[in-house]
Amino acid sequence: MPCEVKPRILVLYGSQKGQAQSIAEGIADEAEEKGLIAEICCVSEGDKFNLEKERAPVVIVVSTTGDGDPPDNALKFVKRIKKKTLSSDHYAHLCYALLALGDTNYANFCNCGKTIDGRLQELGAKHFYATGYADDGVGLELVLDPWLEGLWEAIRRALSKMSAPQPKRDVTDTRVSSEETFESLATDVSLHLLSLEPEPASTECLGKQEEKGRAKTESTTPAVKASETGSTVPDLRPVSVTDTTQTSPNRSCVIADHKSVLGTPSGVPAAVAEASLTLSFPPLSESALNVPNLPPPYLDVVLQEATTREETGVPVMKEGFQEVPVSRSAKLTSDDSVKTALLVELDISAHPMDYQPGDSLDVLCPNRVSEVGELLLRLGLMDRKSHCIQLSLQKDTKKKAAQIPSYIPENSTLQYLLTWCLEIRSVLKKAFIRSLVECTEESGEKRRLQELCSKQGSADYNLYVRDPRLGILDLLRAFPSCQPPLSLLIEHLPKLQPRPYSAASSRMRHPGQLHFVFNIIEFPACTERPGGRRGLCTGWLSDLVDPILLHPGKVQSSSTSSSVPKVHVSLRQNCSFRLPSDLSKPLIMIGPGTGVAPFIGFLQQREKEREDNPEVVFGETWLFFGCRHRDRDFLFREELQGFVGNGTLTHLKVCFSRDPPEGTETRTGPRYVQHDLLLHAKDITNLLLRESGYLYVCGDAKNMAKDVNDALMEMIAAELQLDKLEAMKALARLREEKRYLQDIWN
């Protein structure tokens, strides 16, 4: 018999922190299970794929970072496809589907995905499936799950279209054929995304639980049908299970065993008990569940006794990072302030960094010692914390493109791994929870974990895992019978990421120094985490500088510490969030709270430029600052007033959200920075639109940046007599001209 040639797809990804890569790898793994050959590459690996000659369906998964920027590993790809020399039919042969990841808390939602999608369309490429825009602000899975569910039928139809013989057409008619084939298909499948409600549980993939409680389903070979050309194409639709004697944990399945549902706590009436992380009620507790595929394991881990003692308090020097001493640290808020803001001054004289105001620095921080210790105890590995880890790939793994994580140094000890390599606080993804099901003995706990990773349990997942930001330690505390192996944590926990902070100084004012400021993040206690906790990096930095910390209004005492605090930092240049080269252009800066940090650097540099260029006429400078109380958290108060006094800062507009205006007992004035903006609408719109000014926003993305954007739109609409759409276009033009710039975070 002739050898069957399996259909092929190409999966590409662009990822900043690993989320898009993980989704792409999941698609490739599932494609293999469905009888396809899946090649997977990062878009930066241009030597491994060639879109100019690609004839197979292409699936692209890409995230967005910063202010609508491509991930670092997608920059070259975006630049390449944006070349103006490419013809309008350059990719006329290409059919693709694209999943864009983003966050609606940021203005340029899914901008990288939209850029790639739009450009491929301009170059003649066609969709075989509707583009998905997954929003991390409300939960990626709300779009991700139905998008993935419909993808396989779309791929099947696209492969079927491609393998079918096409009637001969004139060469000039190629584009028409392409449109008929793929654009109509994309329209059909886009209807799938209109409804995000869970569908009724299908009985087509009904499985059963084994005695040990492990959910498994029938291992089947996809049915195939002959195409018109005689080749075979797998039918990727669900296959009816008729024989339940053979099972495989690698298939998505429906779990219909209701006997293992967690009951109410002993002695607590059902009407009184409330649903929680560990407890569910009907209808979920009685529903058949669609759980995701079990991610294929791919790592073998061996612990060996170390021959030398490793210093776990110091990270292995990473590329681009330098260890620099902290020369000074000061508390900028009063003791009775709701938030605690600290200023940290770094001595970079021995490690020159060519930074500019507007740039950021990345700070490497470790996981907390107490949390690492608790995790070691929970894994039963405390007595082996100093053992070296040897990682290798499983020879029979089914994971596509499996590789040993590059961010884990060779011969690392177990304690070093958990301290410096893995983000042990990262929010648990459904795929991780699905894998943890297999490591859980108690039937009620197993059922609840199945619910949390299931399609039917999406609301519970958001409420009890995603929203409170539960990590692996939180879940292990709640599910004591869950005993995951170390390999599972290494496979699913992402890389411990450095934390970015805006530079709050200028080298022109402070040569050999780099300053930054931050609030100590406090996460309040919640049902799932009764103790509360501090932010990982801000809590660590606070402890680090505490021995040398200066308090407002207090005399500095000599430090008894014999060692100087040091941090590992790397410069993150922001080539767009910079002062304009034309000194005559007006500046409008909006930065409440610690969002004022980069503008301190701006003003320090502008002050020095004024001293060096006394003959130059400088543009106006406006700063809109906001905080809660005048006497508690007015950051950089004296320095800002000094800038006003010497003319560096033309207008300082400050509002205090919890204080009544001076001379009154009730609030009647502006409460937040957007209200102050509206009070000066005429001046601001004139500076922006008639004097070609520059507007900068720094701070909270979720509320402040959106409110400021809405205020600007309202101001432009009122001043120019425009409707909302035209005002939006005016703001968009400012962004395109790089005169409306944001440095915001969530």
matplotlib code that plots the C-alpha trace (Angstrom):
import matplotlib.pyplot as plt

x = [0.0, 1.3, 2.5, 0.0, 1.4, 0.2, -1.0, 1.2, 0.7, 3.2, 2.8, 4.6, 4.8, 6.1, 6.3, 7.7, 7.1, 6.3, 2.5, 2.1, 4.9, 3.1, -0.2, 1.6, 3.3, -0.1, -1.5, 1.5, 1.1, -2.6, -2.0, 0.2, -2.5, -4.9, -2.8, -1.1, 2.6, 3.2, 6.3, 6.7, 9.1, 9.6, 9.1, 12.7, 13.9, 13.7, 16.2, 13.7, 10.7, 10.0, 6.6, 7.5, 7.2, 4.8, 1.8, 0.5, -1.9, 0.0, -1.2, 0.4, 0.2, 1.6, 1.5, 1.9, 4.3, 5.0, 3.0, 1.7, 5.1, 6.0, 7.7, 11.5, 11.7, 9.1, 10.7, 12.8, 9.8, 7.5, 10.2, 10.7, 7.1, 6.7, 9.2, 7.7, 9.4, 7.1, 4.4, 0.7, 0.7, 3.8, 1.9, -1.0, -0.3, -0.4, -3.4, -3.2, -5.0, -3.8, -4.4, -3.4, -2.9, -3.3, -4.7, -7.5, -6.1, -3.6, -4.6, -3.0, -4.8, -3.3, -1.4, 1.3, -1.2, -3.2, -0.1, 1.0, -2.6, -3.1, 0.2, -0.2, -3.6, -2.0, 0.5, -2.3, -2.4, -5.8, -7.5, -8.6, -10.0, -11.2, -8.6, -8.9, -8.2, -7.7, -7.8, -5.7, -7.5, -10.6, -9.2, -7.5, -9.6, -12.8, -11.6, -8.8, -10.9, -13.6, -10.9, -8.9, -12.1, -13.0, -9.4, -9.3, -12.4, -11.1, -7.7, -9.5, -11.6, -8.5, -6.5, -9.5, -9.7, -6.0, -5.9, -8.9, -8.1, -8.7, -10.1, -7.5, -7.6, -5.8, -2.7, -4.3, -7.2, -5.1, -6.2, -9.9, -9.5, -7.6, -10.4, -13.1, -11.2, -10.2, -12.0, -15.4, -14.1, -12.9, -16.4, -18.1, -15.9, -16.0, -19.5, -18.0, -16.6, -19.8, -20.9, -18.7, -21.3, -20.3, -21.9, -23.8, -21.5, -21.1, -21.3, -19.0, -15.9, -17.4, -14.8, -14.8, -12.6, -10.4, -10.5, -7.6, -9.7, -7.5, -9.6, -8.9, -10.6, -10.5, -7.3, -8.5, -7.1, -8.7, -11.0, -9.8, -11.5, -10.2, -9.9, -10.6, -7.0, -6.8, -4.6, -5.9, -6.8, -7.6, -11.2, -10.5, -14.1, -14.8, -14.9, -17.6, -16.2, -17.6, -14.9, -13.9, -11.4, -8.5, -7.8, -5.3, -4.8, -3.8, -7.2, -9.7, -12.6, -15.9, -16.0, -19.4, -18.6, -20.4, -19.6, -16.3, -17.8, -16.5, -19.2, -20.0, -17.8, -18.7, -21.6, -22.3, -25.7, -25.5, -27.6, -25.1, -21.8, -20.4, -18.6, -14.9, -11.6, -12.1, -15.9, -18.5, -22.3, -24.8, -25.0, -21.2, -20.7, -23.2, -22.1, -20.2, -16.9, -15.0, -11.4, -8.4, -5.9, -3.3, -0.1, 2.6, 5.4, 8.8, 11.5, 13.4, 14.9, 17.7, 19.0, 22.7, 24.7, 26.7, 30.5, 30.8, 28.6, 26.7, 25.8, 22.0, 21.9, 23.5, 22.2, 24.3, 25.3, 22.9, 23.7, 23.3, 22.9, 25.4, 25.7, 25.6, 25.6, 22.8, 24.3, 21.2, 17.6, 14.8, 11.2, 9.1, 5.8, 4.8, 4.2, 0.4, 0.3, -1.8, 1.0, 4.8, 7.0, 10.8, 13.5, 16.6, 19.8, 22.3, 26.0, 26.7, 30.1, 31.9, 29.3, 28.5, 25.0, 24.2, 20.6, 18.3, 15.3, 12.4, 14.4, 13.7, 15.9, 15.2, 15.8, 16.5, 14.9, 14.7, 11.7, 11.1, 13.2, 10.1, 8.1, 11.0, 11.3, 7.7, 7.7, 10.7, 8.9, 5.7, 7.5, 9.3, 12.7, 14.0, 16.8, 17.9, 17.8, 21.6, 21.6, 22.4, 19.7, 20.3, 17.7, 17.2, 14.4, 12.3, 13.1, 9.5, 7.9, 5.1, 5.6, 6.5, 9.7, 10.5, 13.6, 15.4, 14.7, 17.6, 17.2, 18.2, 22.0, 23.8, 24.5, 22.1, 21.1, 17.4, 17.3, 18.9, 16.3, 13.4, 15.0, 16.3, 14.9, 11.2, 8.3, 6.7, 4.1, 2.8, -0.9, -1.8, -2.8, -5.5, -2.9, -0.9, -4.1, -5.0, -1.6, -2.0, -5.2, -3.1, -1.0, -4.0, -5.2, -8.3, -11.3, -13.1, -10.0, -9.4, -12.9, -12.6, -9.3, -11.0, -13.8, -11.3, -9.6, -12.7, -14.8, -17.8, -15.7, -14.3, -16.2, -14.9, -11.4, -11.6, -13.1, -11.0, -7.7, -7.1, -8.6, -6.9, -3.7, -3.2, 0.1, 1.3, 1.9, -1.6, -3.1, -1.0, -2.1, -5.7, -5.4, -3.2, -3.5, -1.9, 1.8, 3.3, 6.8, 9.5, 9.6, 6.0, 6.9, 9.9, 7.7, 4.9, 6.3, 7.6, 10.9, 11.3, 11.2, 13.1, 10.9, 11.1, 11.2, 11.3, 14.5, 13.8, 17.0, 19.2, 22.9, 23.3, 22.2, 23.5, 26.5, 27.4, 24.0, 20.7, 17.6, 14.2, 11.1, 8.5, 5.5, 5.7, 2.9, 0.6, -1.8, -4.5, -5.6, -8.3, -10.1, -7.7, -4.6, -5.5, -2.1, -1.8, 1.6, 3.9, 4.8, 7.8, 10.3, 9.1, 9.0, 12.5, 13.9, 12.2, 13.9, 17.2, 17.5, 15.9, 19.2, 20.2, 16.7, 16.2, 12.9, 11.3, 12.0, 14.4, 18.1, 20.1, 21.7, 24.9, 24.3, 25.6, 25.5, 28.9, 27.8, 26.4, 23.2, 23.6, 21.1, 21.5, 20.1, 20.0, 19.2, 15.9, 16.0, 12.8, 13.6, 10.2, 9.5, 12.1, 12.2, 11.9, 15.1, 13.5, 13.8, 11.0, 8.3, 5.8, 5.8, 2.7, 3.4, 0.8, 2.1, 0.2, 1.8, 5.1, 4.1, 5.9, 9.3, 10.4, 9.3, 11.7, 14.4, 12.8, 12.8, 16.4, 17.6, 15.5, 16.9, 20.5, 19.7, 18.4, 21.6, 23.7, 21.6, 20.5, 19.9, 17.3, 13.6, 12.2, 8.7, 6.2, 6.3, 3.2, 3.0, -0.2, 0.4, -2.0, -1.9, -4.2, -3.0, -0.8, 1.1, 1.4, 2.3, 3.2, 6.3, 9.3, 7.4, 10.4, 12.1, 9.0, 8.5, 12.1, 11.6, 8.6, 10.7, 13.6, 11.3, 12.1, 8.5, 6.0, 2.8, 2.5, -1.1, -1.6, -4.8, -5.3, -8.0, -8.7, -8.1, -10.6, -9.3, -7.4, -9.7, -12.7, -14.2, -15.8, -14.6, -15.5, -12.2, -10.6, -10.1, -7.9, -5.5, -8.1, -10.3, -7.4, -6.8, -10.4, -10.1, -7.3, -8.7, -8.2, -4.5, -3.7, -5.5, -3.8, -0.3, -1.0, -2.7, -1.5, 2.0, 2.9, 3.4, 4.3, 2.1, 3.4, 1.4, 3.0, 1.4, -1.6, -2.9, -6.2, -7.8, -5.7, -4.5, -8.0, -9.5, -6.9, -7.4, -11.2, -10.6, -8.3, -10.9, -13.6, -11.3, -10.4, -14.0, -15.2, -12.4, -12.4, -16.2, -15.7, -17.7, -16.3, -15.0, -13.1, -11.7, -10.4, -8.8, -7.1, -5.7, -4.5, -2.6, -0.8, 0.2, 1.4, 3.5, 4.9, 3.5, 1.1, 3.3, 2.6, 4.7, 2.0, 1.7, -0.9]
y = [0.0, 3.5, 5.5, 8.1, 11.6, 13.6, 17.1, 19.9, 23.2, 25.9, 27.5, 30.8, 32.8, 36.1, 36.2, 38.6, 36.6, 33.1, 33.3, 33.3, 30.7, 28.4, 28.7, 28.1, 25.0, 23.7, 24.2, 22.3, 19.5, 19.1, 19.2, 16.2, 14.3, 15.1, 13.5, 16.6, 17.5, 20.7, 22.8, 25.4, 28.4, 31.8, 34.5, 35.6, 32.2, 33.3, 30.6, 27.9, 29.0, 30.8, 32.5, 33.5, 29.8, 28.5, 26.7, 25.1, 26.8, 29.1, 29.8, 32.9, 33.6, 37.0, 39.2, 42.9, 44.6, 48.1, 50.9, 48.6, 47.3, 43.9, 41.5, 41.7, 38.4, 39.8, 43.1, 41.9, 40.0, 43.1, 45.3, 42.8, 42.6, 46.4, 47.0, 49.3, 47.5, 44.5, 44.2, 44.0, 40.3, 39.3, 36.9, 36.1, 32.4, 32.5, 31.5, 32.0, 32.4, 34.9, 35.0, 38.3, 38.6, 41.9, 43.8, 46.4, 48.2, 49.6, 52.0, 50.0, 46.8, 43.9, 46.4, 44.0, 41.4, 44.1, 45.4, 41.9, 41.0, 44.3, 44.1, 40.5, 41.5, 44.4, 42.0, 39.7, 37.0, 35.5, 34.4, 30.8, 31.6, 34.7, 36.6, 36.3, 39.1, 37.7, 40.2, 39.5, 42.3, 40.2, 36.7, 35.3, 32.2, 34.0, 34.4, 31.8, 28.7, 29.2, 30.3, 27.2, 25.1, 26.3, 26.3, 22.6, 22.6, 25.7, 23.9, 20.8, 22.9, 24.9, 21.7, 20.2, 23.3, 23.3, 19.6, 19.8, 20.4, 24.0, 25.0, 26.6, 30.3, 33.1, 34.2, 37.6, 35.8, 34.3, 36.8, 36.1, 32.4, 33.0, 35.3, 32.8, 30.0, 31.5, 34.8, 33.0, 30.4, 32.9, 34.6, 31.2, 30.3, 33.8, 33.1, 30.8, 33.7, 35.6, 33.4, 32.8, 30.9, 27.3, 24.8, 21.8, 19.0, 16.6, 12.9, 12.3, 12.2, 10.8, 9.2, 7.7, 7.9, 5.1, 3.7, 6.0, 9.0, 9.9, 11.3, 9.6, 9.2, 6.9, 7.0, 7.0, 7.4, 10.4, 9.2, 10.1, 10.8, 10.9, 14.3, 14.8, 14.4, 11.1, 12.2, 11.7, 14.5, 13.8, 14.5, 16.7, 16.7, 14.9, 11.1, 9.0, 6.7, 3.2, 1.3, 2.5, -0.3, 1.7, 5.1, 7.9, 10.9, 13.1, 13.7, 16.5, 14.8, 15.1, 13.9, 12.9, 11.2, 13.3, 11.1, 12.8, 16.4, 18.1, 18.1, 20.8, 21.2, 18.8, 20.1, 23.1, 23.1, 23.4, 26.6, 28.3, 27.1, 29.3, 28.3, 28.8, 27.7, 24.2, 24.0, 24.1, 23.8, 22.8, 23.2, 23.1, 20.4, 18.2, 19.0, 16.9, 18.6, 19.4, 19.4, 20.4, 18.0, 16.8, 18.6, 16.0, 15.8, 16.3, 16.7, 14.2, 15.6, 14.1, 15.5, 14.9, 15.9, 19.0, 18.8, 22.5, 24.8, 27.3, 30.8, 31.0, 34.7, 35.9, 35.2, 34.0, 37.1, 37.4, 39.0, 42.8, 42.9, 44.6, 44.5, 48.1, 49.4, 51.5, 54.8, 56.2, 55.4, 57.7, 57.4, 59.9, 59.5, 60.1, 57.3, 57.7, 57.6, 54.8, 53.9, 53.9, 55.3, 54.8, 56.5, 54.4, 56.0, 53.7, 54.4, 53.5, 55.3, 52.0, 50.7, 53.5, 53.3, 55.6, 56.2, 59.1, 60.5, 58.3, 55.1, 52.3, 49.8, 46.2, 44.9, 41.2, 40.1, 36.6, 34.8, 35.2, 32.9, 31.9, 30.9, 28.9, 27.1, 26.4, 25.0, 22.8, 21.4, 20.8, 19.0, 16.9, 18.1, 20.3, 17.9, 18.0, 21.7, 21.8, 19.1, 19.9, 19.6, 17.6, 18.2, 16.1, 15.6, 12.5, 10.4, 9.4, 12.8, 13.8, 17.5, 19.4, 21.3, 20.4, 21.9, 22.4, 25.9, 28.1, 30.3, 27.5, 27.4, 24.1, 22.5, 24.8, 23.7, 23.1, 26.1, 28.3, 27.1, 28.0, 31.3, 32.8, 30.9, 30.2, 32.6, 30.6, 33.4, 33.3, 32.8, 29.2, 28.6, 26.0, 23.7, 23.6, 22.9, 20.1, 18.5, 18.8, 16.8, 13.8, 14.3, 14.5, 11.5, 12.6, 12.3, 15.5, 17.6, 15.9, 16.8, 20.4, 20.8, 19.4, 21.9, 24.8, 23.9, 22.9, 24.9, 24.8, 26.1, 29.2, 31.6, 29.8, 29.8, 33.6, 34.2, 31.9, 31.6, 34.4, 37.4, 36.7, 35.8, 32.4, 30.7, 27.1, 27.5, 28.9, 25.9, 23.3, 24.7, 24.3, 20.8, 18.8, 15.5, 17.2, 16.0, 17.2, 16.1, 18.8, 18.2, 19.5, 22.8, 23.3, 22.5, 24.9, 27.7, 30.6, 32.3, 34.7, 38.1, 41.2, 44.1, 47.4, 50.9, 54.3, 56.3, 59.3, 61.3, 62.8, 62.1, 65.8, 66.6, 63.5, 62.1, 58.6, 58.0, 56.5, 57.0, 55.3, 55.4, 52.8, 52.2, 49.1, 47.0, 45.5, 42.7, 42.5, 39.2, 37.3, 34.0, 32.1, 33.8, 34.8, 36.3, 38.9, 39.7, 42.4, 42.6, 40.4, 43.0, 46.0, 44.0, 42.7, 46.1, 47.5, 44.9, 45.4, 49.2, 49.3, 49.5, 52.7, 54.2, 57.9, 59.0, 62.4, 64.9, 62.7, 62.9, 60.2, 57.8, 56.1, 52.6, 49.7, 47.5, 46.5, 45.7, 48.0, 46.9, 45.9, 45.1, 43.6, 46.0, 46.3, 49.4, 49.2, 52.0, 53.6, 55.4, 57.0, 58.2, 61.0, 64.7, 66.3, 67.4, 70.7, 72.7, 75.1, 72.5, 72.6, 69.7, 68.4, 65.8, 63.8, 61.6, 61.1, 59.2, 57.4, 58.1, 61.4, 59.6, 60.0, 63.7, 64.4, 63.3, 65.3, 68.5, 67.9, 67.7, 70.7, 72.7, 71.9, 72.6, 76.0, 76.8, 75.7, 77.5, 80.9, 82.4, 79.7, 80.2, 77.1, 75.8, 75.8, 72.9, 71.7, 69.0, 67.5, 65.6, 64.0, 62.2, 61.6, 64.2, 67.3, 66.5, 62.7, 61.7, 64.8, 63.2, 65.4, 68.4, 70.6, 69.7, 70.4, 73.8, 74.6, 73.9, 76.3, 78.9, 78.9, 78.8, 75.2, 74.2, 76.8, 75.3, 72.8, 71.6, 69.4, 67.8, 65.9, 63.3, 63.0, 66.7, 69.5, 72.5, 75.0, 77.4, 75.1, 72.3, 70.4, 69.1, 71.4, 71.4, 68.8, 65.4, 63.6, 64.6, 64.2, 66.8, 69.2, 68.6, 69.5, 72.8, 73.8, 72.3, 75.4, 75.8, 72.2, 71.7, 74.8, 73.6, 70.2, 71.0, 74.5, 74.6, 70.9, 70.1, 66.8, 65.0, 62.3, 60.0, 57.8, 55.7, 53.3, 51.8, 50.4, 53.6, 56.8, 56.3, 55.5, 58.4, 60.8, 59.5, 60.1, 63.6, 64.4, 63.1, 65.3, 68.3, 68.0, 67.3, 70.4, 72.8, 71.8, 71.1, 67.5, 64.3, 61.5, 59.6, 62.5, 63.3, 59.7, 60.1, 63.3, 61.5, 58.7, 61.1, 62.4, 58.9, 58.3, 61.5, 60.3, 63.3, 61.4, 59.0, 56.6, 54.7, 52.9, 49.7, 47.5]
z = [0.0, -0.7, 2.3, 3.4, 3.3, 6.3, 5.7, 7.1, 8.8, 9.9, 13.3, 14.0, 17.2, 18.5, 22.3, 25.0, 28.2, 26.8, 26.7, 22.9, 22.6, 25.0, 23.0, 19.7, 21.2, 22.4, 18.8, 17.4, 19.9, 19.2, 15.5, 15.8, 17.8, 15.0, 12.4, 11.0, 10.6, 12.5, 12.1, 14.8, 14.7, 16.3, 13.7, 14.5, 13.0, 9.4, 8.4, 9.4, 7.3, 4.1, 3.8, 0.2, -0.8, 1.9, 0.5, 3.8, 6.1, 8.5, 12.1, 13.7, 17.5, 18.5, 21.6, 22.1, 24.5, 25.7, 24.0, 21.2, 20.3, 18.8, 21.1, 20.9, 18.9, 16.4, 15.6, 12.6, 11.2, 11.4, 9.9, 7.1, 6.0, 6.2, 3.5, 1.0, -1.9, -1.5, -4.2, -3.4, -4.4, -2.6, -0.3, -2.7, -2.3, 1.5, 3.6, 7.4, 10.7, 13.3, 17.1, 18.7, 22.4, 24.2, 27.1, 26.8, 29.8, 27.2, 24.4, 21.6, 22.2, 20.2, 18.1, 17.0, 15.8, 14.0, 12.3, 11.1, 10.0, 8.2, 6.4, 5.3, 3.9, 2.0, 0.5, -0.8, 1.9, 2.8, 6.0, 6.2, 9.7, 11.4, 13.4, 17.2, 19.7, 23.1, 26.0, 29.1, 30.8, 31.2, 30.6, 27.5, 27.5, 26.7, 23.1, 23.2, 24.0, 21.3, 18.8, 19.3, 19.2, 15.8, 14.4, 13.6, 11.4, 9.6, 9.0, 7.7, 5.3, 4.2, 3.5, 1.7, -0.5, -1.2, -2.1, -4.4, -8.1, -9.2, -12.6, -14.8, -14.7, -16.5, -14.5, -13.9, -12.2, -9.4, -6.7, -7.4, -6.9, -3.7, -2.4, -3.3, -1.5, 1.7, 2.4, 2.2, 4.5, 7.1, 6.9, 7.7, 10.6, 12.1, 13.2, 15.8, 17.7, 18.0, 20.9, 23.9, 25.9, 26.7, 24.4, 25.7, 26.6, 23.7, 24.0, 21.0, 23.1, 26.3, 28.5, 31.9, 35.0, 36.0, 39.5, 40.5, 39.4, 36.3, 33.5, 30.3, 26.9, 23.9, 21.9, 18.4, 14.9, 13.1, 10.4, 6.9, 3.7, 0.2, -1.4, -5.1, -5.9, -4.2, -1.2, 2.3, 4.6, 8.3, 9.3, 12.4, 13.7, 17.0, 16.6, 18.3, 20.9, 20.9, 22.7, 26.2, 26.9, 25.4, 26.9, 26.5, 28.8, 25.8, 24.4, 25.3, 26.9, 28.6, 32.3, 33.4, 36.8, 39.4, 42.4, 43.1, 43.5, 46.6, 49.2, 51.6, 54.7, 57.5, 59.6, 57.3, 55.6, 51.8, 51.9, 54.2, 52.5, 49.7, 46.6, 46.8, 45.3, 46.7, 46.7, 43.9, 43.7, 41.0, 38.1, 37.8, 40.3, 38.4, 34.9, 32.4, 31.9, 28.7, 30.0, 27.9, 26.5, 29.0, 28.0, 27.1, 29.6, 28.1, 30.8, 32.9, 36.1, 38.1, 41.4, 42.1, 45.2, 44.5, 44.7, 45.5, 47.4, 45.3, 46.4, 46.0, 47.1, 43.9, 40.4, 37.6, 35.7, 32.8, 29.5, 29.7, 33.5, 35.8, 39.6, 40.9, 44.5, 46.0, 47.2, 48.8, 49.4, 50.8, 51.7, 49.8, 51.7, 55.3, 57.7, 57.6, 53.8, 52.2, 49.9, 50.6, 47.9, 48.0, 46.0, 45.1, 43.9, 42.1, 41.7, 38.1, 37.9, 37.6, 35.2, 32.7, 31.3, 28.4, 29.5, 28.6, 30.5, 29.5, 29.5, 32.0, 33.9, 34.5, 38.0, 38.7, 41.9, 43.6, 44.8, 48.6, 50.8, 52.8, 49.7, 48.3, 51.6, 51.8, 48.2, 48.9, 52.0, 50.0, 47.3, 49.9, 48.6, 51.5, 52.3, 48.6, 48.1, 47.5, 45.0, 41.4, 38.7, 35.6, 32.9, 29.8, 27.2, 27.4, 24.4, 23.8, 24.4, 22.2, 22.7, 19.5, 19.5, 23.1, 24.5, 27.8, 29.2, 28.2, 31.3, 33.7, 34.0, 33.9, 37.3, 39.1, 42.5, 43.3, 45.6, 43.0, 40.4, 42.7, 43.8, 40.5, 37.5, 37.9, 38.5, 41.3, 41.8, 38.2, 37.9, 37.2, 33.6, 32.8, 31.1, 34.4, 36.4, 33.9, 34.5, 38.3, 38.1, 37.3, 40.5, 42.8, 44.8, 46.6, 44.3, 45.4, 44.9, 41.6, 40.4, 41.6, 39.6, 36.6, 37.0, 37.3, 34.0, 32.1, 29.6, 32.0, 34.9, 33.2, 35.5, 38.5, 37.1, 36.7, 40.1, 42.2, 40.3, 37.8, 39.6, 43.0, 41.0, 42.6, 42.1, 42.6, 46.3, 46.9, 45.0, 46.8, 50.2, 49.1, 47.6, 50.0, 48.1, 45.0, 44.8, 41.6, 40.5, 40.2, 36.4, 36.1, 37.8, 35.4, 32.4, 33.4, 35.4, 33.3, 33.5, 36.4, 34.7, 35.7, 36.7, 34.8, 36.5, 34.9, 35.3, 37.5, 36.8, 34.1, 33.6, 32.9, 36.5, 38.2, 36.4, 37.5, 39.0, 38.0, 40.2, 40.2, 42.4, 43.2, 45.5, 47.7, 46.3, 49.0, 48.0, 50.6, 52.2, 50.4, 50.9, 48.8, 50.4, 54.0, 54.8, 52.0, 50.7, 49.2, 45.5, 44.7, 43.5, 45.5, 48.7, 48.1, 47.3, 50.4, 52.6, 50.7, 51.3, 54.7, 56.6, 54.7, 54.2, 54.9, 56.4, 55.7, 58.4, 60.3, 60.7, 59.0, 61.4, 60.6, 59.2, 61.1, 58.1, 56.9, 53.3, 50.7, 49.1, 45.4, 42.7, 39.2, 36.6, 32.8, 30.7, 28.7, 26.2, 25.1, 21.9, 21.5, 25.1, 24.9, 24.9, 21.5, 19.8, 19.0, 22.3, 21.2, 21.2, 24.1, 26.6, 28.4, 31.0, 32.9, 35.7, 38.9, 41.8, 40.8, 37.2, 37.7, 37.7, 34.1, 34.1, 37.0, 34.6, 31.8, 33.9, 35.2, 31.7, 30.5, 33.4, 32.4, 28.7, 29.7, 31.6, 28.6, 26.0, 27.5, 24.1, 23.0, 23.4, 25.0, 24.6, 27.5, 30.0, 31.8, 34.4, 35.7, 38.9, 41.3, 44.6, 47.7, 50.2, 50.0, 53.1, 52.8, 49.3, 47.2, 45.6, 44.7, 46.1, 46.8, 43.5, 41.4, 43.1, 42.4, 38.7, 38.8, 40.6, 38.1, 35.0, 33.9, 34.6, 33.3, 34.8, 37.7, 38.1, 41.2, 42.5, 45.7, 45.4, 49.2, 50.3, 49.8, 47.9, 50.0, 51.9, 51.7, 53.8, 50.9, 47.6, 44.7, 42.6, 40.3, 41.9, 39.3, 36.6, 33.8, 35.6, 35.7, 32.0, 31.2, 33.2, 30.8, 27.7, 25.5, 26.4, 26.0, 22.7, 21.4, 22.4, 20.9, 17.6, 16.7, 18.2, 17.5, 21.2, 22.7, 25.3, 27.6, 29.9, 32.6, 35.2, 35.7, 32.5, 33.9, 34.9, 34.7, 31.1, 29.8, 31.6, 30.3, 26.8, 27.1, 28.5, 25.5, 23.1, 24.8, 24.7, 21.0, 20.1, 21.9, 20.8, 17.2, 16.9, 15.9, 16.5, 18.5, 15.5, 14.1, 17.6, 17.8, 14.4, 15.6, 18.6, 16.4, 14.2, 17.3, 18.1, 14.6, 14.7, 18.1, 19.8, 22.1, 24.0, 26.9, 29.4, 31.3, 33.3, 34.8]

ax = plt.figure().add_subplot(projection="3d")
ax.plot(x, y, z, "-o")
ax.set_aspect("equal")
plt.show()
